[in-house]
Amino acid sequence: MVYVLAAYTITIGVLLIYGVLLQHRARLARARLAGAGLAASPEQARGFNLGAALLAPFWAIAHGQPAIGGTLLVTWVAFAAAQASGLRLAVLLLGPLLIGASLFFGVVGNRIVAARSGGRDPIRCERGQLPWALAGAVLYAVVLPWVWHFAVGPR
């Protein structure tokens, strides 16, 4: 089982990180071609923000949404506690809420960044989103599968 998990985390992790880097490079190239660098453009607000989707509570707190981020963080903790306690109804209610919030921040995340930048350099804003996407990719593709294996895996 360890070899399968290692193969999974290496393969999927590398592909996901490579995809994040390709998407980031394409967004930077579009911003440069559009003559960006002087002010925010509508292009900056488009696209899916992977870092905001994967790390929704922490991303929201760091990007001026502390109430929403704190609520999502408490919901994550409640979801983990309900799952550990075997409360299936709570898991069934909280799971879709967390998935919906993550999708919401993924879709609207770039708009939040563009609105908060207030005319700041869009290329700089794009570079600021790269660490969030990379951290989310590494967390979900590499760290969490190993945590799951050692916490609840085969004994």
ZAMIKE-759176 format. One record per atom (N, C-alpha, C): residue number from 1; residue in three letters; atom name; x, y, z. Coordinates in steps of 0.2 Angstrom, whole numbers, plus 5000, padded with zeros to 4 digits. Layout:
N
+-----+-----+----+------+-------+------+
|   i |  aa | at | east | north |   up |
+-----+-----+----+------+-------+------+
| NUM | ala | CA |    X |     Y |    Z |
...
+-----+-----+----+------+-------+------+
REM end
This chain:
155
+-----+-----+----+------+-------+------+
|   i |  aa | at | east | north |   up |
+-----+-----+----+------+-------+------+
|   1 | met |  N | 5004 |  4994 | 5000 |
|   1 | met | CA | 5000 |  5000 | 5000 |
|   1 | met |  C | 5004 |  5006 | 5000 |
|   2 | val |  N | 5010 |  5006 | 5003 |
|   2 | val | CA | 5014 |  5012 | 5004 |
|   2 | val |  C | 5017 |  5013 | 4997 |
|   3 | tyr |  N | 5019 |  5008 | 4993 |
|   3 | tyr | CA | 5021 |  5010 | 4986 |
|   3 | tyr |  C | 5016 |  5013 | 4982 |
|   4 | val |  N | 5010 |  5010 | 4982 |
|   4 | val | CA | 5005 |  5013 | 4978 |
|   4 | val |  C | 5004 |  5021 | 4980 |
|   5 | leu |  N | 5004 |  5022 | 4987 |
|   5 | leu | CA | 5003 |  5029 | 4989 |
|   5 | leu |  C | 5009 |  5033 | 4987 |
|   6 | ala |  N | 5015 |  5031 | 4987 |
|   6 | ala | CA | 5020 |  5034 | 4985 |
|   6 | ala |  C | 5020 |  5036 | 4977 |
|   7 | ala |  N | 5018 |  5031 | 4974 |
|   7 | ala | CA | 5017 |  5032 | 4966 |
|   7 | ala |  C | 5012 |  5037 | 4965 |
|   8 | tyr |  N | 5006 |  5037 | 4968 |
|   8 | tyr | CA | 5001 |  5042 | 4968 |
|   8 | tyr |  C | 5003 |  5049 | 4969 |
|   9 | thr |  N | 5006 |  5049 | 4975 |
|   9 | thr | CA | 5008 |  5056 | 4977 |
|   9 | thr |  C | 5013 |  5059 | 4973 |
|  10 | ile |  N | 5018 |  5055 | 4971 |
|  10 | ile | CA | 5023 |  5058 | 4966 |
|  10 | ile |  C | 5020 |  5060 | 4959 |
|  11 | thr |  N | 5017 |  5055 | 4956 |
|  11 | thr | CA | 5014 |  5057 | 4950 |
|  11 | thr |  C | 5009 |  5062 | 4950 |
|  12 | ile |  N | 5004 |  5062 | 4954 |
|  12 | ile | CA | 4998 |  5067 | 4954 |
|  12 | ile |  C | 5001 |  5073 | 4956 |
|  13 | gly |  N | 5006 |  5073 | 4961 |
|  13 | gly | CA | 5008 |  5079 | 4964 |
|  13 | gly |  C | 5012 |  5083 | 4959 |
|  14 | val |  N | 5017 |  5080 | 4955 |
|  14 | val | CA | 5021 |  5083 | 4950 |
|  14 | val |  C | 5017 |  5086 | 4945 |
|  15 | leu |  N | 5012 |  5082 | 4942 |
|  15 | leu | CA | 5007 |  5084 | 4937 |
|  15 | leu |  C | 5003 |  5090 | 4939 |
|  16 | leu |  N | 5001 |  5090 | 4945 |
|  16 | leu | CA | 4997 |  5096 | 4948 |
|  16 | leu |  C | 5001 |  5102 | 4949 |
|  17 | ile |  N | 5007 |  5101 | 4951 |
|  17 | ile | CA | 5012 |  5107 | 4952 |
|  17 | ile |  C | 5014 |  5110 | 4945 |
|  18 | tyr |  N | 5015 |  5105 | 4940 |
|  18 | tyr | CA | 5017 |  5107 | 4934 |
|  18 | tyr |  C | 5011 |  5111 | 4930 |
|  19 | gly |  N | 5005 |  5109 | 4931 |
|  19 | gly | CA | 4999 |  5112 | 4929 |
|  19 | gly |  C | 4998 |  5119 | 4932 |
|  20 | val |  N | 4999 |  5119 | 4938 |
|  20 | val | CA | 4998 |  5126 | 4942 |
|  20 | val |  C | 5004 |  5131 | 4939 |
|  21 | leu |  N | 5010 |  5128 | 4938 |
|  21 | leu | CA | 5015 |  5133 | 4935 |
|  21 | leu |  C | 5013 |  5135 | 4928 |
|  22 | leu |  N | 5011 |  5130 | 4924 |
|  22 | leu | CA | 5009 |  5132 | 4917 |
|  22 | leu |  C | 5003 |  5137 | 4917 |
|  23 | gln |  N | 4998 |  5136 | 4921 |
|  23 | gln | CA | 4993 |  5141 | 4921 |
|  23 | gln |  C | 4995 |  5148 | 4924 |
|  24 | his |  N | 5000 |  5148 | 4928 |
|  24 | his | CA | 5002 |  5154 | 4931 |
|  24 | his |  C | 5006 |  5158 | 4925 |
|  25 | arg |  N | 5010 |  5154 | 4922 |
|  25 | arg | CA | 5014 |  5157 | 4916 |
|  25 | arg |  C | 5010 |  5160 | 4911 |
|  26 | ala |  N | 5004 |  5156 | 4909 |
|  26 | ala | CA | 5000 |  5158 | 4904 |
|  26 | ala |  C | 4996 |  5165 | 4906 |
|  27 | arg |  N | 4994 |  5165 | 4913 |
|  27 | arg | CA | 4991 |  5171 | 4915 |
|  27 | arg |  C | 4996 |  5177 | 4915 |
|  28 | leu |  N | 5002 |  5176 | 4917 |
|  28 | leu | CA | 5007 |  5181 | 4916 |
|  28 | leu |  C | 5009 |  5184 | 4909 |
|  29 | ala |  N | 5009 |  5179 | 4905 |
|  29 | ala | CA | 5010 |  5181 | 4898 |
|  29 | ala |  C | 5004 |  5185 | 4895 |
|  30 | arg |  N | 4998 |  5183 | 4897 |
|  30 | arg | CA | 4992 |  5187 | 4894 |
|  30 | arg |  C | 4992 |  5194 | 4897 |
|  31 | ala |  N | 4994 |  5194 | 4904 |
|  31 | ala | CA | 4995 |  5201 | 4907 |
|  31 | ala |  C | 5000 |  5205 | 4903 |
|  32 | arg |  N | 5005 |  5202 | 4902 |
|  32 | arg | CA | 5011 |  5206 | 4898 |
|  32 | arg |  C | 5009 |  5208 | 4891 |
|  33 | leu |  N | 5005 |  5204 | 4887 |
|  33 | leu | CA | 5003 |  5205 | 4881 |
|  33 | leu |  C | 4998 |  5210 | 4881 |
|  34 | ala |  N | 4994 |  5211 | 4886 |
|  34 | ala | CA | 4988 |  5215 | 4886 |
|  34 | ala |  C | 4991 |  5222 | 4888 |
|  35 | gly |  N | 4997 |  5223 | 4889 |
|  35 | gly | CA | 5000 |  5229 | 4891 |
|  35 | gly |  C | 4999 |  5231 | 4899 |
|  36 | ala |  N | 4998 |  5225 | 4902 |
|  36 | ala | CA | 4996 |  5226 | 4909 |
|  36 | ala |  C | 5003 |  5228 | 4913 |
|  37 | gly |  N | 5002 |  5230 | 4919 |
|  37 | gly | CA | 5008 |  5232 | 4923 |
|  37 | gly |  C | 5007 |  5239 | 4925 |
|  38 | leu |  N | 5002 |  5243 | 4922 |
|  38 | leu | CA | 5000 |  5250 | 4924 |
|  38 | leu |  C | 4994 |  5250 | 4928 |
|  39 | ala |  N | 4989 |  5246 | 4927 |
|  39 | ala | CA | 4983 |  5246 | 4930 |
|  39 | ala |  C | 4979 |  5239 | 4930 |
|  40 | ala |  N | 4975 |  5238 | 4934 |
|  40 | ala | CA | 4971 |  5232 | 4934 |
|  40 | ala |  C | 4967 |  5231 | 4927 |
|  41 | ser |  N | 4966 |  5225 | 4925 |
|  41 | ser | CA | 4963 |  5224 | 4918 |
|  41 | ser |  C | 4957 |  5219 | 4920 |
|  42 | pro |  N | 4952 |  5219 | 4915 |
|  42 | pro | CA | 4947 |  5214 | 4916 |
|  42 | pro |  C | 4949 |  5207 | 4916 |
|  43 | glu |  N | 4955 |  5206 | 4912 |
|  43 | glu | CA | 4958 |  5199 | 4911 |
|  43 | glu |  C | 4960 |  5197 | 4918 |
|  44 | gln |  N | 4962 |  5201 | 4922 |
|  44 | gln | CA | 4965 |  5199 | 4929 |
|  44 | gln |  C | 4959 |  5196 | 4933 |
|  45 | ala |  N | 4953 |  5198 | 4932 |
|  45 | ala | CA | 4948 |  5195 | 4936 |
|  45 | ala |  C | 4945 |  5189 | 4934 |
|  46 | arg |  N | 4947 |  5186 | 4928 |
|  46 | arg | CA | 4945 |  5180 | 4925 |
|  46 | arg |  C | 4948 |  5174 | 4927 |
|  47 | gly |  N | 4945 |  5168 | 4926 |
|  47 | gly | CA | 4949 |  5162 | 4928 |
|  47 | gly |  C | 4947 |  5159 | 4935 |
|  48 | phe |  N | 4950 |  5153 | 4936 |
|  48 | phe | CA | 4949 |  5150 | 4942 |
|  48 | phe |  C | 4955 |  5150 | 4946 |
|  49 | asn |  N | 4954 |  5152 | 4953 |
|  49 | asn | CA | 4959 |  5153 | 4957 |
|  49 | asn |  C | 4960 |  5147 | 4961 |
|  50 | leu |  N | 4965 |  5143 | 4960 |
|  50 | leu | CA | 4966 |  5136 | 4963 |
|  50 | leu |  C | 4968 |  5137 | 4970 |
|  51 | gly |  N | 4972 |  5141 | 4972 |
|  51 | gly | CA | 4974 |  5142 | 4979 |
|  51 | gly |  C | 4968 |  5144 | 4983 |
|  52 | ala |  N | 4964 |  5149 | 4980 |
|  52 | ala | CA | 4958 |  5151 | 4984 |
|  52 | ala |  C | 4953 |  5145 | 4985 |
|  53 | ala |  N | 4953 |  5140 | 4980 |
|  53 | ala | CA | 4948 |  5135 | 4981 |
|  53 | ala |  C | 4951 |  5129 | 4986 |
|  54 | leu |  N | 4957 |  5128 | 4985 |
|  54 | leu | CA | 4960 |  5123 | 4989 |
|  54 | leu |  C | 4961 |  5125 | 4997 |
|  55 | leu |  N | 4963 |  5131 | 4998 |
|  55 | leu | CA | 4964 |  5134 | 5005 |
|  55 | leu |  C | 4959 |  5139 | 5006 |
|  56 | ala |  N | 4953 |  5138 | 5005 |
|  56 | ala | CA | 4948 |  5143 | 5006 |
|  56 | ala |  C | 4948 |  5147 | 5012 |
|  57 | pro |  N | 4948 |  5144 | 5018 |
|  57 | pro | CA | 4948 |  5148 | 5025 |
|  57 | pro |  C | 4954 |  5152 | 5025 |
|  58 | phe |  N | 4960 |  5149 | 5024 |
|  58 | phe | CA | 4966 |  5153 | 5025 |
|  58 | phe |  C | 4967 |  5159 | 5020 |
|  59 | trp |  N | 4965 |  5157 | 5014 |
|  59 | trp | CA | 4965 |  5162 | 5008 |
|  59 | trp |  C | 4960 |  5168 | 5010 |
|  60 | ala |  N | 4954 |  5166 | 5012 |
|  60 | ala | CA | 4949 |  5171 | 5014 |
|  60 | ala |  C | 4952 |  5176 | 5019 |
|  61 | ile |  N | 4955 |  5173 | 5024 |
|  61 | ile | CA | 4957 |  5177 | 5030 |
|  61 | ile |  C | 4963 |  5182 | 5027 |
|  62 | ala |  N | 4967 |  5179 | 5023 |
|  62 | ala | CA | 4973 |  5183 | 5021 |
|  62 | ala |  C | 4971 |  5188 | 5015 |
|  63 | his |  N | 4965 |  5188 | 5012 |
|  63 | his | CA | 4963 |  5192 | 5007 |
|  63 | his |  C | 4957 |  5197 | 5009 |
|  64 | gly |  N | 4957 |  5198 | 5016 |
|  64 | gly | CA | 4952 |  5203 | 5018 |
|  64 | gly |  C | 4945 |  5201 | 5019 |
|  65 | gln |  N | 4944 |  5194 | 5020 |
|  65 | gln | CA | 4938 |  5191 | 5022 |
|  65 | gln |  C | 4938 |  5187 | 5028 |
|  66 | pro |  N | 4940 |  5191 | 5034 |
|  66 | pro | CA | 4941 |  5187 | 5040 |
|  66 | pro |  C | 4935 |  5183 | 5043 |
|  67 | ala |  N | 4929 |  5186 | 5043 |
|  67 | ala | CA | 4923 |  5183 | 5045 |
|  67 | ala |  C | 4922 |  5177 | 5042 |
|  68 | ile |  N | 4922 |  5177 | 5035 |
|  68 | ile | CA | 4920 |  5171 | 5031 |
|  68 | ile |  C | 4926 |  5166 | 5032 |
|  69 | gly |  N | 4932 |  5168 | 5032 |
|  69 | gly | CA | 4937 |  5163 | 5033 |
|  69 | gly |  C | 4937 |  5160 | 5040 |
|  70 | gly |  N | 4936 |  5164 | 5045 |
|  70 | gly | CA | 4935 |  5161 | 5052 |
|  70 | gly |  C | 4929 |  5156 | 5052 |
|  71 | thr |  N | 4924 |  5158 | 5049 |
|  71 | thr | CA | 4918 |  5153 | 5049 |
|  71 | thr |  C | 4920 |  5147 | 5045 |
|  72 | leu |  N | 4923 |  5147 | 5040 |
|  72 | leu | CA | 4925 |  5141 | 5036 |
|  72 | leu |  C | 4930 |  5137 | 5040 |
|  73 | leu |  N | 4934 |  5140 | 5043 |
|  73 | leu | CA | 4939 |  5137 | 5047 |
|  73 | leu |  C | 4936 |  5133 | 5053 |
|  74 | val |  N | 4931 |  5136 | 5056 |
|  74 | val | CA | 4927 |  5133 | 5062 |
|  74 | val |  C | 4923 |  5127 | 5059 |
|  75 | thr |  N | 4920 |  5128 | 5053 |
|  75 | thr | CA | 4917 |  5123 | 5049 |
|  75 | thr |  C | 4921 |  5117 | 5047 |
|  76 | trp |  N | 4927 |  5118 | 5045 |
|  76 | trp | CA | 4932 |  5113 | 5044 |
|  76 | trp |  C | 4933 |  5109 | 5050 |
|  77 | val |  N | 4934 |  5112 | 5056 |
|  77 | val | CA | 4936 |  5109 | 5062 |
|  77 | val |  C | 4930 |  5105 | 5064 |
|  78 | ala |  N | 4924 |  5108 | 5063 |
|  78 | ala | CA | 4918 |  5104 | 5065 |
|  78 | ala |  C | 4917 |  5098 | 5061 |
|  79 | phe |  N | 4918 |  5099 | 5054 |
|  79 | phe | CA | 4918 |  5093 | 5050 |
|  79 | phe |  C | 4922 |  5087 | 5052 |
|  80 | ala |  N | 4929 |  5089 | 5053 |
|  80 | ala | CA | 4933 |  5084 | 5055 |
|  80 | ala |  C | 4931 |  5081 | 5062 |
|  81 | ala |  N | 4929 |  5084 | 5067 |
|  81 | ala | CA | 4926 |  5082 | 5073 |
|  81 | ala |  C | 4920 |  5077 | 5072 |
|  82 | ala |  N | 4916 |  5079 | 5067 |
|  82 | ala | CA | 4910 |  5075 | 5066 |
|  82 | ala |  C | 4912 |  5069 | 5062 |
|  83 | gln |  N | 4917 |  5069 | 5058 |
|  83 | gln | CA | 4919 |  5063 | 5054 |
|  83 | gln |  C | 4922 |  5058 | 5059 |
|  84 | ala |  N | 4926 |  5061 | 5064 |
|  84 | ala | CA | 4930 |  5057 | 5069 |
|  84 | ala |  C | 4925 |  5054 | 5074 |
|  85 | ser |  N | 4920 |  5057 | 5075 |
|  85 | ser | CA | 4915 |  5055 | 5080 |
|  85 | ser |  C | 4909 |  5050 | 5077 |
|  86 | gly |  N | 4909 |  5050 | 5070 |
|  86 | gly | CA | 4905 |  5045 | 5067 |
|  86 | gly |  C | 4898 |  5048 | 5066 |
|  87 | leu |  N | 4897 |  5055 | 5066 |
|  87 | leu | CA | 4891 |  5058 | 5065 |
|  87 | leu |  C | 4890 |  5059 | 5058 |
|  88 | arg |  N | 4886 |  5055 | 5055 |
|  88 | arg | CA | 4885 |  5055 | 5048 |
|  88 | arg |  C | 4881 |  5061 | 5045 |
|  89 | leu |  N | 4876 |  5062 | 5049 |
|  89 | leu | CA | 4872 |  5068 | 5047 |
|  89 | leu |  C | 4875 |  5074 | 5046 |
|  90 | ala |  N | 4880 |  5076 | 5051 |
|  90 | ala | CA | 4884 |  5082 | 5052 |
|  90 | ala |  C | 4889 |  5082 | 5046 |
|  91 | val |  N | 4891 |  5076 | 5044 |
|  91 | val | CA | 4896 |  5076 | 5039 |
|  91 | val |  C | 4893 |  5077 | 5032 |
|  92 | leu |  N | 4887 |  5074 | 5031 |
|  92 | leu | CA | 4883 |  5075 | 5025 |
|  92 | leu |  C | 4880 |  5082 | 5024 |
|  93 | leu |  N | 4880 |  5086 | 5030 |
|  93 | leu | CA | 4877 |  5093 | 5029 |
|  93 | leu |  C | 4883 |  5098 | 5028 |
|  94 | leu |  N | 4889 |  5096 | 5032 |
|  94 | leu | CA | 4895 |  5101 | 5032 |
|  94 | leu |  C | 4899 |  5100 | 5025 |
|  95 | gly |  N | 4899 |  5094 | 5023 |
|  95 | gly | CA | 4903 |  5092 | 5017 |
|  95 | gly |  C | 4902 |  5096 | 5011 |
|  96 | pro |  N | 4895 |  5096 | 5009 |
|  96 | pro | CA | 4893 |  5100 | 5003 |
|  96 | pro |  C | 4894 |  5108 | 5004 |
|  97 | leu |  N | 4893 |  5110 | 5010 |
|  97 | leu | CA | 4894 |  5117 | 5012 |
|  97 | leu |  C | 4902 |  5119 | 5011 |
|  98 | leu |  N | 4906 |  5115 | 5013 |
|  98 | leu | CA | 4913 |  5116 | 5012 |
|  98 | leu |  C | 4915 |  5116 | 5005 |
|  99 | ile |  N | 4913 |  5111 | 5001 |
|  99 | ile | CA | 4914 |  5110 | 4994 |
|  99 | ile |  C | 4911 |  5116 | 4990 |
| 100 | gly |  N | 4905 |  5119 | 4992 |
| 100 | gly | CA | 4902 |  5124 | 4989 |
| 100 | gly |  C | 4906 |  5131 | 4990 |
| 101 | ala |  N | 4909 |  5132 | 4997 |
| 101 | ala | CA | 4913 |  5137 | 4998 |
| 101 | ala |  C | 4919 |  5137 | 4994 |
| 102 | ser |  N | 4922 |  5132 | 4994 |
| 102 | ser | CA | 4929 |  5131 | 4990 |
| 102 | ser |  C | 4928 |  5133 | 4983 |
| 103 | leu |  N | 4922 |  5130 | 4980 |
| 103 | leu | CA | 4921 |  5132 | 4973 |
| 103 | leu |  C | 4919 |  5139 | 4972 |
| 104 | phe |  N | 4916 |  5142 | 4977 |
| 104 | phe | CA | 4914 |  5149 | 4976 |
| 104 | phe |  C | 4921 |  5153 | 4976 |
| 105 | phe |  N | 4925 |  5152 | 4981 |
| 105 | phe | CA | 4931 |  5156 | 4981 |
| 105 | phe |  C | 4936 |  5154 | 4975 |
| 106 | gly |  N | 4935 |  5148 | 4972 |
| 106 | gly | CA | 4939 |  5147 | 4966 |
| 106 | gly |  C | 4937 |  5151 | 4961 |
| 107 | val |  N | 4930 |  5152 | 4960 |
| 107 | val | CA | 4927 |  5156 | 4954 |
| 107 | val |  C | 4928 |  5163 | 4955 |
| 108 | val |  N | 4927 |  5166 | 4961 |
| 108 | val | CA | 4927 |  5173 | 4963 |
| 108 | val |  C | 4934 |  5175 | 4965 |
| 109 | gly |  N | 4938 |  5171 | 4967 |
| 109 | gly | CA | 4945 |  5173 | 4970 |
| 109 | gly |  C | 4948 |  5178 | 4966 |
| 110 | asn |  N | 4949 |  5177 | 4959 |
| 110 | asn | CA | 4953 |  5182 | 4955 |
| 110 | asn |  C | 4949 |  5189 | 4955 |
| 111 | arg |  N | 4943 |  5189 | 4956 |
| 111 | arg | CA | 4939 |  5195 | 4956 |
| 111 | arg |  C | 4941 |  5199 | 4963 |
| 112 | ile |  N | 4941 |  5195 | 4968 |
| 112 | ile | CA | 4943 |  5198 | 4975 |
| 112 | ile |  C | 4950 |  5201 | 4975 |
| 113 | val |  N | 4954 |  5197 | 4972 |
| 113 | val | CA | 4961 |  5200 | 4971 |
| 113 | val |  C | 4961 |  5206 | 4967 |
| 114 | ala |  N | 4958 |  5206 | 4961 |
| 114 | ala | CA | 4958 |  5212 | 4957 |
| 114 | ala |  C | 4955 |  5218 | 4960 |
| 115 | ala |  N | 4949 |  5217 | 4964 |
| 115 | ala | CA | 4946 |  5222 | 4968 |
| 115 | ala |  C | 4950 |  5225 | 4973 |
| 116 | arg |  N | 4954 |  5220 | 4977 |
| 116 | arg | CA | 4958 |  5223 | 4982 |
| 116 | arg |  C | 4965 |  5226 | 4980 |
| 117 | ser |  N | 4967 |  5224 | 4974 |
| 117 | ser | CA | 4973 |  5227 | 4971 |
| 117 | ser |  C | 4972 |  5235 | 4970 |
| 118 | gly |  N | 4967 |  5237 | 4969 |
| 118 | gly | CA | 4965 |  5244 | 4968 |
| 118 | gly |  C | 4970 |  5248 | 4963 |
| 119 | gly |  N | 4971 |  5245 | 4957 |
| 119 | gly | CA | 4975 |  5248 | 4952 |
| 119 | gly |  C | 4983 |  5246 | 4953 |
| 120 | arg |  N | 4984 |  5241 | 4957 |
| 120 | arg | CA | 4991 |  5239 | 4958 |
| 120 | arg |  C | 4993 |  5235 | 4952 |
| 121 | asp |  N | 4999 |  5233 | 4951 |
| 121 | asp | CA | 5002 |  5230 | 4946 |
| 121 | asp |  C | 4999 |  5223 | 4945 |
| 122 | pro |  N | 4995 |  5221 | 4940 |
| 122 | pro | CA | 4992 |  5214 | 4940 |
| 122 | pro |  C | 4997 |  5208 | 4939 |
| 123 | ile |  N | 5003 |  5210 | 4937 |
| 123 | ile | CA | 5008 |  5204 | 4937 |
| 123 | ile |  C | 5010 |  5203 | 4944 |
| 124 | arg |  N | 5011 |  5208 | 4948 |
| 124 | arg | CA | 5012 |  5207 | 4955 |
| 124 | arg |  C | 5007 |  5203 | 4958 |
| 125 | cys |  N | 5001 |  5205 | 4957 |
| 125 | cys | CA | 4995 |  5201 | 4960 |
| 125 | cys |  C | 4995 |  5194 | 4958 |
| 126 | glu |  N | 4997 |  5192 | 4952 |
| 126 | glu | CA | 4997 |  5185 | 4949 |
| 126 | glu |  C | 5003 |  5182 | 4953 |
| 127 | arg |  N | 5008 |  5185 | 4954 |
| 127 | arg | CA | 5014 |  5182 | 4957 |
| 127 | arg |  C | 5012 |  5180 | 4964 |
| 128 | gly |  N | 5008 |  5185 | 4967 |
| 128 | gly | CA | 5006 |  5184 | 4974 |
| 128 | gly |  C | 5001 |  5178 | 4975 |
| 129 | gln |  N | 4998 |  5176 | 4970 |
| 129 | gln | CA | 4993 |  5170 | 4970 |
| 129 | gln |  C | 4996 |  5163 | 4969 |
| 130 | leu |  N | 5002 |  5163 | 4966 |
| 130 | leu | CA | 5006 |  5157 | 4964 |
| 130 | leu |  C | 5007 |  5153 | 4971 |
| 131 | pro |  N | 5010 |  5156 | 4976 |
| 131 | pro | CA | 5011 |  5152 | 4982 |
| 131 | pro |  C | 5005 |  5149 | 4985 |
| 132 | trp |  N | 4999 |  5152 | 4984 |
| 132 | trp | CA | 4993 |  5149 | 4987 |
| 132 | trp |  C | 4991 |  5143 | 4983 |
| 133 | ala |  N | 4992 |  5143 | 4976 |
| 133 | ala | CA | 4990 |  5137 | 4972 |
| 133 | ala |  C | 4995 |  5132 | 4973 |
| 134 | leu |  N | 5001 |  5133 | 4974 |
| 134 | leu | CA | 5006 |  5128 | 4975 |
| 134 | leu |  C | 5005 |  5125 | 4982 |
| 135 | ala |  N | 5004 |  5129 | 4987 |
| 135 | ala | CA | 5003 |  5126 | 4993 |
| 135 | ala |  C | 4997 |  5121 | 4994 |
| 136 | gly |  N | 4991 |  5123 | 4990 |
| 136 | gly | CA | 4985 |  5119 | 4990 |
| 136 | gly |  C | 4987 |  5113 | 4986 |
| 137 | ala |  N | 4990 |  5113 | 4981 |
| 137 | ala | CA | 4992 |  5107 | 4977 |
| 137 | ala |  C | 4996 |  5102 | 4981 |
| 138 | val |  N | 5001 |  5105 | 4984 |
| 138 | val | CA | 5005 |  5100 | 4988 |
| 138 | val |  C | 5001 |  5097 | 4994 |
| 139 | leu |  N | 4997 |  5101 | 4997 |
| 139 | leu | CA | 4993 |  5099 | 5003 |
| 139 | leu |  C | 4989 |  5093 | 5001 |
| 140 | tyr |  N | 4985 |  5094 | 4995 |
| 140 | tyr | CA | 4980 |  5089 | 4994 |
| 140 | tyr |  C | 4983 |  5083 | 4990 |
| 141 | ala |  N | 4988 |  5084 | 4986 |
| 141 | ala | CA | 4991 |  5079 | 4982 |
| 141 | ala |  C | 4996 |  5075 | 4986 |
| 142 | val |  N | 5000 |  5078 | 4990 |
| 142 | val | CA | 5005 |  5075 | 4994 |
| 142 | val |  C | 5004 |  5074 | 5001 |
| 143 | val |  N | 5003 |  5079 | 5005 |
| 143 | val | CA | 5003 |  5079 | 5012 |
| 143 | val |  C | 4997 |  5075 | 5015 |
| 144 | leu |  N | 4991 |  5077 | 5012 |
| 144 | leu | CA | 4985 |  5074 | 5015 |
| 144 | leu |  C | 4984 |  5066 | 5014 |
| 145 | pro |  N | 4986 |  5064 | 5008 |
| 145 | pro | CA | 4986 |  5056 | 5007 |
| 145 | pro |  C | 4990 |  5053 | 5012 |
| 146 | trp |  N | 4996 |  5055 | 5014 |
| 146 | trp | CA | 5001 |  5052 | 5019 |
| 146 | trp |  C | 4998 |  5053 | 5026 |
| 147 | val |  N | 4995 |  5058 | 5027 |
| 147 | val | CA | 4992 |  5059 | 5034 |
| 147 | val |  C | 4986 |  5054 | 5034 |
| 148 | trp |  N | 4982 |  5053 | 5029 |
| 148 | trp | CA | 4977 |  5048 | 5029 |
| 148 | trp |  C | 4979 |  5041 | 5030 |
| 149 | his |  N | 4985 |  5040 | 5027 |
| 149 | his | CA | 4988 |  5033 | 5027 |
| 149 | his |  C | 4990 |  5031 | 5034 |
| 150 | phe |  N | 4993 |  5036 | 5037 |
| 150 | phe | CA | 4996 |  5035 | 5044 |
| 150 | phe |  C | 4990 |  5035 | 5049 |
| 151 | ala |  N | 4985 |  5039 | 5048 |
| 151 | ala | CA | 4980 |  5040 | 5053 |
| 151 | ala |  C | 4975 |  5035 | 5053 |
| 152 | val |  N | 4972 |  5033 | 5047 |
| 152 | val | CA | 4967 |  5028 | 5047 |
| 152 | val |  C | 4968 |  5023 | 5042 |
| 153 | gly |  N | 4974 |  5022 | 5039 |
| 153 | gly | CA | 4976 |  5017 | 5034 |
| 153 | gly |  C | 4976 |  5010 | 5037 |
| 154 | pro |  N | 4978 |  5005 | 5033 |
| 154 | pro | CA | 4978 |  4998 | 5035 |
| 154 | pro |  C | 4983 |  4997 | 5041 |
| 155 | arg |  N | 4980 |  4993 | 5046 |
| 155 | arg | CA | 4984 |  4992 | 5052 |
| 155 | arg |  C | 4987 |  4985 | 5052 |
+-----+-----+----+------+-------+------+
REM end
